[in-house]
Amino acid sequence: MPSRRHLANAIRALSMDAVQKANSGHPGMPMGMADIAEVLWNDHLKHNPNNPDWEDRDRFILSNGHGSMLHYSLLHLTGYDLPLDELKNFRQVGSKTPGHPEHGYTPGIETTTGPLGQGLANGVGMAIAERTLAAQFNRDGHEIINHRIWVFAGDGCMMEGISHEACSLAGHLGLGNITVFYDDNGISIDGEVKGWFSDDTASRFEAYHWHVIRDVDGHDAEQVDRAIREAKEVTDKPTLIMCKTVIGFGSPNKAGKEESHGAALGEEEVEAARKQLGWEHPAFEIPDDLYAAWDAREKGEKLEAEYREKMAAYEKEYPELAQELKRRYSGELPADFDGDALIQRAQEKMETTASRKASLGVLNELAPSLPELFGGSADLAPSNLTLWEGAKAISKEHHNGSYVHYGVREFGMGAIANGIATHGGFIPYDATFLVFMEYMHNAVRMSALSHTRIIHVFTHDSIGLGEDGPTHQPVEQLSDLRNLPGLATWRPCDATETAASWVEGLKRETGPTALIFSRQNLPAQQRDEEQVKNIRRGGYILRDCDGQPDLVMIATGSEVDLAMQAAGELEGKGHKVRVVSMPCTSQFDEQDQGYRDSVLPPTVRKRLAIEAAIPSTWYKYVGLDGDVFGMTTYGESGKGPDLFKHFGFTVEKVVERAEQLIKA
């Protein structure tokens, strides 16, 4: 049987060879954390390479994702469908081994990591999901949900502010099912971190109510094993294992230095490292005895078989619960989910209300029959109106709930919610003011990049929020969100469109949705059956005229009613005007060309888009002969109606602008 060090050296060899062949990457961390990874993956991690998506597997997350070759080496060695050729193709176009781990590219990669600290926060979300699912489905004698979350993190993860947000909440919730290995190697890209990072990290995490295991030699397998066993015994606190390691371990000239962090070692140094490590094999060659020692497929099959036996017994005693759990894991909505009826009821009410309040009405109606809906807000539930009537917040003592009070932790909230979604069994939604989306922007980007099924709720959507002033009044955020590939951004104009946006967000399995809601009341719009149906197409004709229009006005949110009123004035002056409500530009763009042309006829070149935000979104829709009525500055303090008047969002000004356009 090969020694533990020799097993770990297989990771080191593959990592430095792949980085060297690509002449790009980060060999230092994989070489430094190889001994820790060997102990965890061979002796403690519950997984099955033959079925990477087995429901009760442990989750492993590489938050310091620049060291991705560590993860790819582990997957290859233990028997996942990641052949050696993929490692040789590291960081190349079309490979399964991208520069940072990406969910959906590589079997066994649980979440997309790259920006430091977010993987750690994703892990907290997964731990919340596991604890909550266990509380909802486990029964006496039937512990069918019982897995752990393991996270590797480095100095960069600890320095990023998101680590404070996520780890503070994890300690508060007593998430004893997550263990974080801190790769305390003292090196980052700029050199020795003692020049800019002198935190007492252990005391910091103890203050978060974590169990902290200090001073573990990350190159001593026995110490690592003891620390892991100790962590598994602590069930009421998350655990931080502080591992002292040498970055680039085995490299005679670059170990312990920043030169090994983010660049290939160089051919001569790679060969020197082979000699120092006692690795006598050519590049990318792993001996059969090492492959056999690493192979986890047989063990994984046994572990999953044990789980299947437990599930069979559970299903026999609790058939309805078992079916519900299977449905939840599959991501299918309940068979009786009727979005059409919900939207129609909203239309029939014809209620003038703020879209944030209409959103709460949707939640109150839908959530009781959608147990997978798992909400939360960054200390703004009374303003975001996301805490529906039957929602029950989780706590350290009680995890059987459907809501998280995230506190003032917007970035942490977004990344934690991404982890909840990626774990499976839930459709999470999070919430804050639209302007504070900026704090969590990168988490929203990561949800879009990794095609995560999640709903981001952003309220107080414009200058209409009023007296809080320009620090709280969003103007550029709508454009920012719409520019994110893979994110569906909805800004509804009334309660009916609000209901439709929720339905579309819940049904969307291929990526995240952002729902943008108002603080102020919005008048209900009249629609016929066809118009109600077409809301889901992202853009539709809300008001039309006889014959070809002289002008098409496009609007979203609160500005739709402004456009409707202006259209009435313009028609009274003899102009033919069509009003298009476009709550979701990306959804409209996905429609066939025939439908899009029927809404925005190519022959009508006079188009006016109206939105109380910067205008960049709308030029593609209005064309060279059109115009955009938007914001070009930040807002001001004052009452919402006064601000709309101050910035020219009035019927009089819109009519004036429209007539100028028609006559041009």
C-alpha positions in Angstrom: 0.0 0.0 0.0 1.5 3.4 -1.0 2.2 5.8 1.8 -0.1 8.7 2.5 2.6 11.1 1.3 3.0 9.2 -1.9 -0.7 9.3 -2.5 -0.7 13.1 -1.9 2.3 13.4 -4.2 0.1 12.1 -7.0 -2.0 15.3 -6.6 1.1 17.4 -6.6 2.5 15.8 -9.7 -0.7 16.1 -11.7 -1.2 19.7 -10.6 2.2 21.0 -11.4 2.2 19.0 -14.7 -1.2 20.4 -15.8 -0.3 23.9 -14.9 3.1 23.6 -16.6 1.5 22.2 -19.8 -1.0 25.1 -19.9 1.7 27.5 -18.8 -1.0 29.0 -16.8 -2.6 28.4 -13.4 -1.8 28.1 -9.7 0.3 25.1 -8.6 1.2 26.3 -5.1 -2.1 25.7 -3.3 -2.7 22.2 -4.7 0.8 21.2 -3.7 0.3 22.8 -0.3 -3.1 21.3 0.5 -2.5 17.9 -1.1 -1.9 16.1 2.3 -5.1 17.5 3.8 -7.1 16.6 0.7 -5.7 13.0 0.7 -6.9 12.4 4.3 -10.3 14.0 3.7 -11.1 12.3 0.4 -9.7 8.8 1.3 -10.9 8.5 4.9 -13.9 10.8 5.5 -15.7 12.2 2.4 -18.9 10.4 1.7 -19.2 10.4 -2.1 -19.7 8.1 -5.1 -17.7 8.8 -8.3 -20.2 6.7 -10.3 -23.0 9.0 -9.3 -21.8 12.6 -8.6 -25.3 13.8 -7.9 -26.3 11.2 -5.2 -28.6 13.1 -2.9 -27.0 12.3 0.4 -23.4 12.8 -0.6 -21.1 15.1 1.2 -20.5 18.4 -0.5 -16.9 19.5 -1.1 -16.2 23.1 -2.1 -12.9 24.7 -3.1 -13.5 28.3 -2.1 -9.9 29.1 -3.0 -10.9 28.0 -6.5 -7.7 29.2 -8.2 -6.2 25.9 -6.9 -8.6 24.1 -9.2 -6.1 21.4 -10.2 -6.3 20.1 -6.7 -10.0 19.4 -7.2 -9.5 18.0 -10.7 -6.7 15.7 -9.6 -8.9 14.4 -6.8 -11.8 13.7 -9.1 -9.6 12.0 -11.7 -7.8 9.8 -9.1 -10.9 8.7 -7.2 -12.7 7.6 -10.4 -15.0 10.3 -11.6 -15.6 10.7 -15.3 -12.7 13.0 -15.7 -10.1 11.3 -17.9 -6.4 12.2 -17.9 -6.7 13.9 -21.3 -9.0 16.5 -19.6 -6.2 17.2 -17.1 -3.8 17.6 -19.9 -6.3 20.1 -21.4 -6.4 22.2 -18.3 -7.6 25.8 -18.9 -8.2 25.2 -22.6 -11.4 26.0 -24.6 -14.0 23.3 -24.3 -12.2 21.3 -21.6 -13.9 20.0 -18.4 -11.0 21.5 -16.5 -11.6 25.3 -16.6 -9.3 27.7 -14.7 -11.7 27.9 -11.8 -14.3 25.2 -10.8 -17.5 25.7 -12.7 -20.8 24.0 -11.8 -22.1 22.1 -14.8 -18.7 21.7 -16.6 -17.1 18.9 -14.5 -18.7 15.9 -12.8 -18.2 16.3 -9.0 -18.0 20.1 -9.0 -20.7 21.3 -6.6 -20.6 25.0 -7.2 -18.9 27.7 -9.3 -16.0 29.2 -7.3 -13.6 31.9 -8.3 -14.1 35.2 -6.6 -12.6 34.4 -3.2 -14.9 33.9 -0.2 -18.0 33.0 -2.2 -17.4 29.3 -2.2 -17.2 29.5 1.6 -20.5 31.4 1.7 -22.0 28.8 -0.8 -21.0 26.1 1.7 -22.9 27.9 4.5 -25.9 27.9 2.2 -25.5 24.2 1.6 -25.2 23.6 5.3 -28.5 25.5 5.9 -30.2 23.5 3.2 -29.0 20.2 4.7 -30.1 21.1 8.2 -33.5 22.3 7.0 -34.2 19.4 4.8 -33.2 17.0 7.6 -35.6 18.8 10.0 -38.4 18.6 7.4 -38.0 15.0 6.3 -36.0 12.9 8.9 -38.1 10.8 11.3 -37.3 8.7 14.3 -35.3 5.8 13.0 -35.1 7.2 9.5 -32.1 9.6 9.2 -32.2 9.8 5.4 -30.6 13.2 5.2 -27.3 13.3 7.0 -24.3 14.7 5.1 -21.6 17.2 5.7 -20.2 20.2 3.9 -16.4 20.4 3.6 -14.8 23.7 2.4 -11.2 24.5 1.6 -10.4 28.2 2.0 -7.3 30.3 1.9 -6.0 33.7 3.1 -7.9 35.5 0.4 -11.2 34.0 1.4 -10.5 35.1 5.0 -9.6 38.7 3.9 -12.7 39.1 1.8 -15.5 40.8 3.7 -18.0 38.1 2.6 -16.3 35.6 4.9 -17.4 37.8 7.9 -21.0 38.0 6.7 -21.3 34.3 5.9 -19.3 32.9 8.9 -21.0 35.2 11.4 -24.4 33.8 10.3 -23.2 30.2 10.3 -22.0 30.5 13.9 -25.3 32.1 14.9 -27.2 29.3 13.4 -25.0 26.6 14.9 -24.3 24.8 11.7 -22.4 21.9 13.0 -22.5 20.1 9.6 -19.9 22.4 8.0 -16.1 22.2 8.4 -13.8 24.7 6.9 -10.1 24.0 6.3 -8.1 27.2 6.4 -5.0 26.9 4.3 -2.8 29.2 6.5 0.2 29.4 4.2 0.9 33.1 4.7 1.3 33.8 1.0 -0.8 35.6 -1.6 0.0 37.1 -5.0 1.8 40.1 -3.5 3.9 38.1 -1.2 3.9 37.4 2.5 0.4 38.3 3.9 1.9 39.5 7.2 2.5 42.8 5.4 -1.2 43.4 5.2 -3.1 40.7 7.2 -2.4 40.3 10.9 -5.9 39.2 12.1 -6.2 36.8 15.0 -8.3 34.5 12.8 -8.8 31.9 15.4 -10.2 34.3 17.9 -12.3 36.0 15.2 -14.0 32.7 14.4 -14.4 31.8 18.1 -16.2 35.1 18.5 -18.5 33.9 15.7 -19.3 30.9 17.9 -17.3 28.5 15.8 -15.4 25.5 17.1 -11.8 26.3 16.2 -9.0 23.7 16.0 -5.7 25.6 16.0 -2.2 24.8 14.9 -2.7 21.7 12.7 0.3 20.8 10.6 -1.3 20.5 7.2 1.5 18.1 6.1 1.0 15.7 9.0 -1.7 13.2 8.0 -2.3 12.0 11.6 -2.8 15.6 12.9 -5.2 16.3 10.0 -7.1 13.1 10.6 -7.5 13.8 14.4 -8.8 17.3 13.6 -11.4 16.0 11.2 -12.6 13.4 13.7 -12.8 16.1 16.3 -14.8 18.3 13.9 -17.3 15.5 13.3 -18.0 15.2 17.0 -19.0 18.8 17.3 -22.7 19.0 16.2 -23.8 22.4 17.5 -21.1 24.6 15.9 -19.4 24.9 12.6 -15.7 24.0 12.7 -12.6 25.8 11.4 -9.5 23.7 11.1 -6.5 26.0 10.9 -3.8 24.2 8.9 -0.3 25.5 8.6 1.0 24.6 5.2 3.8 25.4 2.8 2.6 26.8 -0.5 4.2 24.9 -3.4 5.3 22.1 -1.0 8.0 20.0 -2.7 9.3 22.7 -5.0 12.9 23.2 -3.9 13.3 26.8 -4.9 9.7 28.2 -4.9 8.0 26.5 -1.9 6.8 29.0 0.6 7.1 31.8 -1.9 4.7 33.8 -4.0 6.4 32.6 -7.2 4.5 29.3 -6.7 1.1 31.0 -6.2 -0.1 32.0 -9.6 2.3 30.8 -12.3 3.7 27.6 -13.7 6.9 26.5 -11.9 8.9 26.1 -15.0 10.3 22.9 -16.6 13.5 22.9 -14.5 11.7 23.5 -11.2 9.1 20.8 -12.0 11.9 18.3 -12.5 13.6 19.5 -9.3 10.3 19.0 -7.5 10.0 15.5 -8.7 13.4 14.6 -7.3 12.6 16.3 -4.0 9.3 14.5 -3.7 10.8 11.2 -4.7 8.4 11.1 -7.7 10.1 9.0 -10.3 7.3 9.0 -13.0 7.1 11.1 -16.2 4.6 13.9 -16.6 0.9 12.8 -16.2 1.9 9.2 -15.4 0.3 7.7 -12.3 1.3 4.1 -11.4 -1.5 1.4 -11.2 -1.0 0.9 -7.5 -1.7 4.5 -6.8 -4.8 4.5 -9.0 -6.0 1.4 -7.1 -5.3 3.0 -3.7 -7.2 6.2 -4.7 -10.1 4.5 -6.5 -13.3 5.3 -4.5 -15.9 3.8 -6.8 -16.5 0.5 -5.0 -16.6 2.3 -1.6 -18.9 4.9 -3.1 -21.3 2.3 -4.5 -21.6 0.7 -1.0 -22.2 4.0 0.6 -25.0 4.9 -1.8 -26.4 1.4 -1.6 -26.8 1.8 2.1 -28.6 5.1 1.5 -30.9 3.4 -1.0 -31.8 0.8 1.6 -32.6 3.5 4.1 -34.7 5.3 1.5 -36.6 2.1 0.7 -37.5 1.6 4.4 -38.4 5.3 4.7 -40.6 5.1 1.6 -42.4 2.0 3.0 -43.2 3.8 6.3 -43.6 7.3 4.9 -44.6 7.0 1.2 -46.0 10.5 0.9 -42.9 12.1 2.4 -40.6 10.0 0.3 -42.4 11.1 -2.9 -42.4 14.7 -1.8 -38.6 14.5 -1.1 -38.0 13.0 -4.6 -40.1 15.8 -6.2 -38.2 18.4 -4.3 -34.8 17.0 -5.3 -36.0 16.8 -9.0 -36.8 20.5 -9.1 -40.3 19.8 -10.4 -43.1 22.1 -9.2 -46.1 20.5 -7.6 -48.6 19.0 -10.0 -51.3 21.4 -8.8 -49.2 24.5 -9.4 -51.4 26.7 -11.5 -49.7 29.9 -12.4 -52.3 30.9 -15.0 -55.0 31.0 -12.4 -52.9 33.1 -10.1 -52.2 35.7 -12.8 -55.9 35.7 -13.8 -57.0 36.3 -10.3 -54.6 39.2 -10.0 -56.1 40.7 -13.2 -59.6 40.4 -12.0 -58.9 42.2 -8.8 -57.8 45.3 -10.7 -56.0 46.5 -7.5 -54.0 49.7 -7.3 -51.1 48.7 -5.1 -47.3 48.8 -4.8 -45.7 45.9 -6.7 -43.8 45.0 -3.5 -47.2 44.6 -1.8 -48.6 42.7 -4.7 -45.5 40.4 -4.4 -46.4 39.7 -0.8 -49.9 38.8 -1.9 -48.4 36.3 -4.4 -46.3 34.8 -1.7 -49.2 34.5 0.7 -51.1 32.6 -2.0 -48.4 30.4 -3.4 -46.0 29.7 -0.6 -48.3 27.4 1.5 -48.4 24.9 -1.4 -44.7 25.4 -2.4 -42.7 24.0 0.5 -39.5 24.2 -1.5 -39.8 28.0 -1.4 -37.1 29.2 1.0 -37.0 33.0 1.5 -35.0 35.6 3.3 -34.2 39.3 3.4 -31.2 41.4 4.4 -32.9 43.0 7.4 -35.6 44.5 5.3 -38.5 42.1 5.5 -41.0 44.8 6.5 -39.9 46.9 3.5 -39.3 44.2 1.0 -42.5 42.5 2.1 -41.0 39.0 1.7 -42.1 37.5 5.1 -45.3 35.8 4.1 -48.1 35.0 6.6 -47.1 31.3 7.2 -43.3 31.7 6.9 -41.3 30.4 9.8 -37.7 31.5 10.3 -35.0 29.0 11.0 -32.8 29.3 14.1 -30.1 27.4 15.9 -32.7 25.5 17.9 -35.3 25.1 15.1 -34.3 24.4 11.5 -37.7 23.3 10.3 -38.6 26.6 8.6 -38.9 28.4 5.3 -37.2 31.7 6.0 -33.8 33.1 6.9 -33.2 36.4 8.6 -29.9 37.3 6.9 -29.3 40.4 8.9 -27.5 43.3 7.2 -25.4 41.0 5.0 -26.4 41.6 1.4 -23.3 40.0 -0.3 -23.3 37.0 2.1 -27.0 36.6 1.6 -26.7 36.3 -2.2 -23.9 33.8 -2.0 -25.5 31.8 0.8 -28.8 31.6 -1.2 -26.8 30.4 -4.2 -25.5 27.6 -2.0 -29.0 26.7 -0.9 -30.1 26.6 -4.5 -27.2 24.5 -5.7 -27.6 22.0 -2.8 -31.0 21.0 -4.1 -34.4 20.6 -2.5 -35.2 24.3 -2.4 -36.0 27.3 -4.6 -34.6 30.2 -2.6 -35.4 33.8 -2.9 -33.5 36.7 -1.2 -34.3 40.3 -0.9 -33.0 43.8 -0.4 -33.4 47.3 -1.9 -32.5 47.5 -5.6 -29.7 50.0 -4.9 -28.1 47.6 -2.4 -27.9 45.0 -5.1 -24.6 46.6 -5.6 -23.3 45.1 -2.4 -24.3 41.6 -3.7 -23.7 42.2 -7.4 -21.0 39.6 -7.8 -23.2 36.9 -6.1 -26.0 37.7 -8.6 -23.4 37.4 -11.4 -22.3 34.0 -10.0 -25.9 32.8 -9.9 -26.2 33.8 -13.5 -22.9 32.3 -14.5 -23.7 29.0 -12.9 -27.3 28.9 -14.0 -28.6 28.7 -10.5 -32.4 28.5 -9.9 -32.9 31.4 -7.5 -35.1 34.5 -7.3 -33.5 37.8 -6.3 -36.1 40.3 -5.1 -35.2 43.9 -5.3 -37.7 46.6 -4.1 -37.7 50.4 -4.0 -37.0 50.4 -7.7 -36.5 54.1 -8.6 -36.6 57.8 -7.6 -40.2 57.0 -6.7 -39.0 55.7 -3.3 -38.7 59.3 -2.3 -37.2 61.0 0.8 -34.2 58.7 1.4 -32.5 60.5 -1.4 -30.0 59.6 -4.1 -28.0 57.2 -1.9 -31.0 54.9 -1.9 -32.6 55.8 -5.3 -31.4 53.4 -8.0 -30.8 54.7 -11.5 -28.1 52.5 -13.0 -28.9 49.1 -11.4 -31.6 48.0 -13.8 -29.2 48.3 -16.7 -26.5 46.5 -14.7 -28.9 43.5 -14.1 -30.1 43.4 -17.6 -26.6 43.2 -18.9 -25.9 40.0 -17.0 -26.1 37.1 -19.4 -28.5 34.4 -18.1 -30.4 36.6 -15.6 -34.0 37.3 -16.3 -34.9 40.7 -14.9 -38.6 41.6 -14.5 -39.9 45.1 -13.6 -43.7 44.7 -13.5 -46.1 47.6 -13.9 -48.9 46.4 -11.7 -50.2 43.4 -9.6 -51.0 41.3 -12.7 -47.5 41.6 -14.1 -46.1 41.0 -10.6 -47.9 37.7 -10.4 -46.7 36.8 -13.9 -43.1 37.6 -12.9 -43.2 35.3 -9.9 -44.7 32.5 -11.9 -42.0 32.8 -14.6 -39.3 33.0 -12.0 -40.5 29.9 -10.2 -40.8 28.0 -13.5 -37.4 29.0 -14.7 -35.0 26.1 -14.2 -32.1 27.3 -16.4 -31.0 30.3 -14.4 -31.8 33.1 -11.8 -34.5 35.7 -11.9 -34.5 39.2 -10.6 -37.8 40.7 -9.6 -37.9 44.5 -9.4 -40.7 46.0 -7.3 -41.9 49.5 -6.4 -42.4 51.2 -3.1 -45.2 53.4 -4.4 -48.7 52.3 -5.5 -49.1 51.4 -9.2 -52.5 51.6 -11.0 -53.9 48.3 -12.3 -54.1 48.1 -16.1 -56.9 46.8 -18.2 -56.1 43.7 -20.3 -57.9 41.1 -22.3 -57.2 37.4 -22.1 -54.6 37.5 -24.9 -52.7 40.4 -23.3 -52.6 38.6 -19.9 -51.2 35.6 -21.7 -48.6 37.6 -23.5 -47.1 39.1 -20.3 -45.0 36.0 -20.0 -43.4 36.8 -23.4 -41.6 39.7 -21.7 -43.1 42.4 -23.9 -46.6 42.9 -25.3 -49.0 45.4 -26.7 -50.9 46.9 -23.7 -52.7 49.7 -25.7 -53.1 49.8 -29.5 -54.5 52.1 -32.2 -56.3 51.6 -35.5 -53.9 51.0 -38.3 -50.2 51.6 -38.2 -49.0 53.6 -35.3 -47.3 57.0 -35.7 -45.4 56.2 -32.5 -44.7 53.2 -30.3 -44.0 53.9 -26.6 -42.2 51.3 -24.5 -42.2 51.4 -20.8 -41.7 49.3 -17.6 -42.8 49.5 -14.0 -44.3 52.8 -12.8 -43.7 54.4 -16.1 -46.2 52.2 -17.9 -49.1 54.1 -16.5 -47.4 57.3 -17.4 -47.1 56.1 -21.0 -50.8 55.0 -21.0 -51.9 58.5 -19.9 -49.6 60.2 -22.4 -51.0 57.9 -25.2 -54.5 59.1 -24.3 -53.4 62.7 -24.6 -51.6 62.1 -27.9 -54.6 60.3 -29.4 -56.7 63.2 -28.4 -54.4 65.3 -30.6 -54.9 63.0 -33.5 -51.8 60.8 -33.2 -51.9 57.0 -33.5 -50.0 55.6 -30.5 -49.2 52.0 -29.4 -48.0 51.3 -25.8 -45.8 48.3 -25.2 -45.2 47.1 -21.7 -41.9 45.3 -21.5 -41.4 43.9 -18.0 -38.6 41.6 -19.1 -36.3 42.5 -22.0 -34.4 39.2 -22.1 -37.7 37.2 -22.2 -38.9 39.4 -25.0 -35.6 38.8 -26.9 -36.1 35.1 -26.7 -39.4 35.2 -28.6 -39.5 34.4 -32.3 -38.9 37.2 -34.8 -42.5 37.2 -35.9 -43.8 37.9 -32.5 -41.2 40.6 -31.8 -42.0 42.3 -35.1 -45.7 42.2 -34.3 -45.1 44.1 -31.1 -42.4 46.5 -32.5 -43.1 46.7 -36.2 -39.9 47.4 -38.2 -41.9 49.8 -40.3 -42.6 52.0 -37.3 -39.3 53.8 -36.7 -40.6 56.5 -34.3 -40.3 54.8 -30.9 -40.0 56.4 -27.4 -38.8 54.3 -24.4 -39.7 55.7 -20.9 -38.0 54.5 -17.7 -36.8 56.3 -14.6 -33.3 54.9 -15.0 -30.3 55.4 -17.2 -31.3 54.8 -20.8 -28.7 52.4 -22.0 -31.0 49.4 -22.1 -33.4 50.9 -24.6 -31.4 52.1 -27.6 -31.5 48.6 -29.1 -35.3 48.8 -29.1 -35.9 52.4 -30.2 -33.3 52.4 -33.0 -31.7 55.4 -34.7 -34.9 57.2 -35.2 -36.2 56.7 -31.7 -35.6 58.4 -28.3 -35.3 57.4 -24.7 -36.8 59.3 -21.8 -34.7 58.4 -18.8 -32.4 59.5 -16.0 -29.0 61.0 -16.7 -28.2 62.0 -13.1 -28.6 60.6 -9.7 -31.8 61.4 -7.8 -32.7 63.9 -5.1 -34.2 63.9 -1.6 -37.9 64.6 -1.7 -41.4 63.0 -2.0 -41.7 60.5 -4.8 -44.4 62.4 -6.8 -42.4 65.6 -6.5 -39.3 63.9 -7.8 -41.0 62.5 -10.8 -42.2 66.0 -11.6 -38.7 67.4 -10.9 -37.1 65.1 -13.3 -39.8 65.5 -16.0 -41.6 62.2 -15.7 -45.0 63.8 -16.2 -47.7 63.4 -18.8 -47.1 66.9 -20.1 -43.3 66.3 -20.7 -43.8 62.9 -22.2 -46.4 64.2 -24.7 -44.1 67.1 -25.5 -41.2 64.7 -26.2 -43.4 62.3 -28.2 -44.7 65.1 -30.4 -41.1 66.3 -31.1 -40.3 62.7 -32.1 -43.3 62.3 -34.3 -42.6 65.6 -36.1 -38.9 65.0 -36.5 
